[in-house]
Amino acid sequence: NKKHTSLNSSVCTDNELEDIIPSAASVEEEVVYYDTKKAIENAIRQLPSEIRAVVILRHIEGLSYKEISDFASIPIGTVKTYLYRGRKLIKDILRSEEIWEV
């Protein structure tokens, strides 16, 4: 015995539909978020390999300067330098692609 629901019956309330169907603002915000994320990932890919590795370990993996230093067998000062240079290069790449405005 299957229970049939009439198309005219209320399956979802208006409030439930609002929870299911995203608003235009949230869809736009999500598109902007993913476009920005894609641009940053592209910029990171363009970094020199040693700088890229340190940026990923810090900002994606969440490692501390000390952990990166130990993992990569480089001094903490070098970790800081690579992060500074990496952040600057990412900003420059995003500016050149007219994504970063300052």
C-alpha positions, 0 to 999 in steps of 0.5 A, spaced: 500 500 500 503 506 497 501 512 500 499 517 494 500 525 495 495 529 491 499 535 487 494 540 490 496 538 497 501 542 501 508 538 501 512 543 503 510 550 507 513 556 504 518 557 510 520 550 508 521 552 501 525 558 503 530 553 506 530 549 500 531 554 494 537 559 495 535 566 494 538 570 489 543 573 493 546 567 496 546 564 489 550 570 487 555 570 493 556 563 492 558 564 484 563 570 487 566 566 492 567 560 487 570 565 482 574 568 487 577 561 490 578 559 482 582 565 481 586 565 488 588 557 486 590 559 479 595 565 482 598 560 487 599 555 481 603 560 478 608 561 484 615 558 484 615 551 487 618 553 493 614 559 495 608 555 493 609 549 497 610 554 503 604 558 502 600 551 501 602 549 508 601 555 511 594 557 508 591 551 506 594 546 511 594 550 517 601 549 519 605 554 523 611 557 521 615 552 526 612 546 523 613 548 516 620 550 518 621 543 520 617 539 515 621 543 509 628 543 513 628 551 512 629 556 517 623 560 520 626 566 517 626 563 510 619 561 511 617 568 513 620 571 507 617 565 502 610 567 505 611 575 504 613 574 497 608 569 496 602 573 498 605 579 494 606 575 488 598 573 489 596 580 490 600 582 483 597 576 479 590 578 482 591 585 480 594 584 473 587 580 472 583 585 475 581 581 480 584 585 486 582 592 487 586 596 492 
